[in-house]
Amino acid sequence: MNAYIFPGQGAQFVGMGLDLFEEYPLAQEFFERANDILGFSITDVMFEGTVEELKQTNVTQPAIFLHSVILGKICGDSFKPDMVAGHSLGEFSALVANECLSFEDGLKLVAKRADAMQKACKIQPSTMAAVLGLEDSIVEKVCDEVDGVVVAANYNCPGQLVISGEIEAINIACEKMKEAGARRALVLPVGGAFHSPLMEPAREELAAAIEMTEFKKPSCPIYQNVPTTAVVNSDDIKRNLISQLTAPVKWTQSVQNMIKDGATVFTEVGPGKVLQGLVRKIDAAPETTSIIKP
């Protein structure tokens, strides 16, 4: 069974999507529709913008979504996932891939999510940090012992967990992680505490938009970040998507469940190869590949 997986924030690069735009009329059509929907020329930033411009949340998230979704669209009938999953933002790309969301609705929700997250970041100074070489349970225990908001946010693969929270709490937690034996505990260059309680204002804003959006019956199951198991009910999908902003991304557990349910090939759809690397660290048995261009 072929599991299609979709990357999240951090996979962007300067010039992303330009080759698709130049080679495929269908890609041009979707990029131009995106410019209209977003109300600004995201293609200018994707194709010619600087690293700094591309790093802005309100650009990065729609850019990665577009790159992933357009790759799928130009594959035509050969694009046939048996199951899908997305890392954080990638969950929206996955929901277009399994026909639960339309392209237009998916893009509008991603733009709303990015805007809401950017606003939430300004309310409280916050950040994230990568912790390498510690068991999940130890990372969770250290977070519990630190005063202030600091939580496990991304379970990327065994021995690689990202924590999220208030700046001071993150700095203290990083020191304690090193004392507990972490190989590294490194503050990341992000402007907010994604997947933590500090995203509550963004969650409320996104929830209102999701409730107004039509979610159809998906063509195949999605393994969502919150429950980590196969979901096919559109109401459940909505609820999990809303919870995702303040809950951890349980990528390790999602991949393990996909393998348990029969996934033998993981195909990454979108910029970069980060998720393939994580899958191999979670379980070396499945084949990993990517759709770069059909």
C-alpha positions as a printed Julia matrix, in Angstrom:
294×3 Matrix{Float64}:
   0.0    0.0     0.0
   1.22   3.46   -0.89
   1.12   6.15    1.8
   1.42   9.72    0.49
   2.96  12.13    3.0
   2.99  15.93    2.87
   5.6   18.24    4.46
   4.97  21.22    6.72
   6.66  24.51    7.51
  10.43  24.46    7.07
  10.46  22.66    3.7
  10.37  25.91    1.69
  13.21  27.04   -0.58
  13.84  30.02   -2.88
  12.58  29.34   -6.39
  10.17  26.64   -5.27
   7.56  25.74   -7.86
   9.12  27.73  -10.71
  10.01  24.58  -12.69
   6.41  23.35  -12.36
   5.06  26.74  -13.52
   7.34  26.79  -16.56
   6.68  23.2   -17.65
   3.02  22.52  -16.95
   0.06  24.66  -18.13
  -2.08  23.03  -15.4
   0.42  24.21  -12.77
   0.24  27.76  -14.2
  -3.52  27.65  -13.91
  -3.42  26.65  -10.22
  -0.7   29.17   -9.35
  -2.69  31.98  -10.99
  -5.86  30.92   -9.16
  -3.86  31.0    -5.93
  -2.71  34.58   -6.59
  -6.37  35.58   -7.03
  -7.57  33.74   -3.9
  -4.77  35.1    -1.68
  -4.99  38.67   -3.0
  -1.24  38.96   -3.56
   1.27  37.43   -5.95
   2.6   34.48   -3.98
   4.27  33.27   -7.18
   6.56  36.33   -7.14
   7.73  35.46   -3.61
   8.05  31.73   -4.31
   9.94  32.14   -7.59
  12.02  35.28   -6.92
  11.72  36.19   -3.22
  14.47  36.12   -0.63
  14.9   33.51    2.11
  13.59  36.06    4.62
  10.46  36.83    2.59
   9.73  33.15    2.11
  10.13  32.52    5.86
   7.14  34.7     6.8
   4.4   32.39    8.09
   1.72  33.97    5.9
   3.86  33.17    2.83
   5.53  29.91    3.87
   2.36  27.98    4.66
   0.44  28.68    1.43
   3.66  28.25   -0.58
   4.3   24.74    0.75
   0.63  23.83    0.39
   0.64  25.02   -3.25
   3.83  23.17   -4.11
   2.48  19.89   -2.71
  -1.04  20.15   -4.12
   0.07  21.23   -7.6
   2.54  18.32   -7.76
  -0.37  16.0    -7.1
  -2.61  17.69   -9.67
  -0.1   17.45  -12.53
   0.35  13.71  -11.87
  -3.22  13.21  -13.08
  -4.67   9.69  -12.83
  -1.37   8.2   -11.61
  -1.84  10.05   -8.3
  -3.56   7.33   -6.25
  -2.77   7.25   -2.52
  -4.09   4.35   -0.41
  -3.66   6.5     2.7
  -2.36  10.01    3.44
  -0.79  11.99    6.27
   0.66  15.48    6.61
   3.11  16.96    9.1
   1.29  19.9    10.74
   0.47  22.26    7.82
   0.9   19.25    5.5
  -2.39  17.88    6.8
  -4.23  20.44    4.63
  -2.35  19.28    1.5
  -3.21  15.68    2.44
  -6.91  16.58    2.69
  -6.89  18.0    -0.84
  -5.06  14.87   -2.03
  -7.77  12.57   -0.65
 -10.52  14.84   -2.01
 -11.88  15.8     1.41
 -11.16  19.49    0.69
 -11.29  21.39   -2.59
  -8.15  23.23   -3.72
  -9.82  26.62   -3.16
 -11.14  25.8     0.32
  -7.84  24.21    1.34
  -5.88  27.3     0.28
  -8.3   29.67    2.04
  -8.02  27.68    5.27
  -4.21  27.58    5.04
  -4.11  31.36    4.53
  -6.45  31.86    7.5
  -4.36  29.48    9.63
  -1.11  31.25    8.75
  -2.59  34.68    9.49
  -4.09  33.51   12.8
  -0.81  31.88   13.88
   1.17  34.99   12.99
  -1.18  37.12   15.11
  -0.96  34.66   18.03
   2.85  34.84   17.88
   2.71  38.6    18.52
   0.62  38.23   21.68
   3.28  36.34   23.66
   7.04  36.08   22.96
   7.55  32.4    22.34
   9.66  29.88   20.43
  10.49  26.22   19.84
  13.57  24.02   20.39
  14.77  20.7    18.98
  15.82  18.07   21.5
  17.99  15.23   20.16
  19.0   11.98   21.8
  16.47  11.7    24.62
  13.54   9.35   25.08
  10.14  10.99   24.68
   9.16  10.24   28.27
  12.23  12.08   29.62
  11.52  15.13   27.44
   7.9   15.16   28.65
   9.03  14.85   32.28
  11.47  17.78   31.97
   8.76  19.94   30.37
   6.41  19.13   33.26
   9.04  20.23   35.79
   9.7   23.67   34.22
   7.62  26.65   35.35
   5.77  28.46   32.57
   4.44  27.12   29.29
   6.66  24.49   27.67
   5.32  21.33   26.04
   6.34  18.53   23.67
   5.15  19.75   20.25
   6.55  17.54   17.46
   7.25  13.82   17.88
   9.3   13.64   14.68
  11.07  10.3    15.12
  12.65   8.36   18.01
  15.27  10.58   19.62
  14.07  13.75   17.88
  11.42  15.8    19.61
  10.59  19.5    19.33
   9.39  21.45   22.36
   7.34  24.64   22.24
   6.5   27.44   24.68
   7.46  30.73   26.32
  11.02  31.89   25.57
  12.27  31.77   29.17
  10.67  28.39   29.82
  12.21  27.0    26.61
  15.69  28.26   27.59
  15.42  26.66   31.04
  14.08  23.43   29.55
  16.98  23.25   27.07
  19.51  23.42   29.92
  17.65  20.73   31.83
  17.46  18.53   28.71
  21.26  18.7    28.38
  21.63  17.82   32.06
  19.33  14.85   31.46
  21.65  13.59   28.7
  20.34  15.17   25.5
  22.86  15.16   22.66
  21.57  18.6    21.66
  18.88  21.02   22.79
  18.77  23.81   20.26
  16.43  26.81   20.1
  14.99  27.04   16.58
  14.69  30.22   14.48
  10.89  30.35   14.62
   8.74  33.24   15.75
   6.22  31.39   17.87
   5.22  28.41   19.97
   3.37  26.3    17.43
   1.41  23.29   18.73
   1.28  24.64   22.27
  -1.42  26.25   24.44
  -0.09  29.65   23.3
  -1.77  29.01   19.94
  -5.25  29.06   21.53
  -6.25  32.44   19.94
  -5.29  31.03   16.53
  -7.17  27.78   17.2
 -10.37  29.71   17.94
 -10.03  31.79   14.77
  -9.3   28.76   12.59
 -12.14  26.78   14.17
 -14.67  29.34   12.97
 -13.34  29.11    9.4
 -13.23  25.29    9.42
 -16.82  25.06   10.67
 -17.94  27.17    7.68
 -16.09  24.96    5.15
 -17.44  21.89    3.36
 -15.48  18.72    4.07
 -16.43  15.8     1.78
 -16.06  12.06    2.33
 -12.36  11.34    1.65
 -11.25   8.92   -1.05
  -8.85   7.23    1.39
  -8.06   7.46    5.13
  -5.97  10.27    6.61
  -3.77   9.57    9.62
  -4.09  12.87   11.45
  -1.51  14.4    13.8
  -3.8   14.34   16.82
  -5.36  10.84   16.89
  -2.55   9.21   14.77
  -4.99   6.58   13.5
  -6.99   6.27   10.26
  -9.82   8.82   10.0
 -12.51   8.83    7.29
 -15.39  10.67    8.94
 -15.44  14.31    7.79
 -16.76  15.64   11.13
 -13.92  13.86   12.96
 -11.42  15.25   10.43
 -12.67  18.8    11.12
 -12.43  18.35   14.87
  -8.89  16.94   14.7
  -7.78  19.73   12.37
  -8.99  22.33   14.87
  -7.3   20.55   17.81
  -4.03  20.31   15.88
  -2.98  23.93   16.47
  -2.63  23.53   20.24
  -1.87  19.77   20.3
   1.4   17.98   19.48
   2.21  16.61   16.01
   2.52  12.88   16.68
   4.37  11.99   13.48
   6.22   8.97   14.88
   2.98   7.39   16.08
   1.16   8.2    12.81
   3.83   6.54   10.67
   3.9    3.49   12.96
   0.13   3.13   12.61
   0.28   3.49    8.83
   2.86   0.69    8.66
   0.77  -1.45   11.0
  -2.2   -0.91    8.64
  -0.26  -2.03    5.58
   1.83   0.88    4.24
   4.86  -0.5     2.38
   5.82   2.62    0.38
   5.92   6.21    1.67
   5.82   8.82   -1.09
   6.65  12.39   -0.09
   4.72  14.99   -2.08
   6.14  18.51   -1.89
   9.37  20.4    -1.38
  12.29  18.61    0.24
  12.85  15.1     1.59
  12.6   15.68    5.34
   9.67  13.33    5.9
  11.36  10.46    4.05
  14.29  10.76    6.41
  11.99  10.72    9.44
  10.13   7.64    8.15
  13.44   5.77    7.74
  14.39   6.62   11.33
  11.0    5.43   12.59
  11.1    2.15   10.62
  13.67   1.13    8.01
  11.43  -1.56    6.42
   9.16   0.51    4.1
  10.41   1.95    0.81
  10.62   5.77    0.73
  10.39   7.92   -2.39
   9.15  11.31   -3.52
   7.19  12.95   -6.31
   9.42  15.7    -7.64
   7.8   15.87  -11.09
   5.73  13.29  -12.99
